[in-house]
Amino acid sequence: MSGEAQFHEGQRVWVHGLDGQAREAIYVGGGDNATFFGGPGLVYVVFPDTREGAEVEEARVTAR
């Protein structure tokens, strides 16, 4: 299932880090390019505390 189907634009989400901690973010949209090349699904988020955007693996994102 792609990020587009799981989340909607503006939805508050958690981004889970490799260290086990979660960081608040806002879902912006899904990225399909990586799955086209056989990689993991990617989504785009913005972190409200820093206002920086990031491209993260879809599996690391859950709804808040």
ABEGO torsion letter per residue (X at the ends): XBAAAABBBGBBBBBBBAAGBBBBBBBAEBBAAAAAAGBBBBBBBBBAAAGBBBBBBAAABBBX
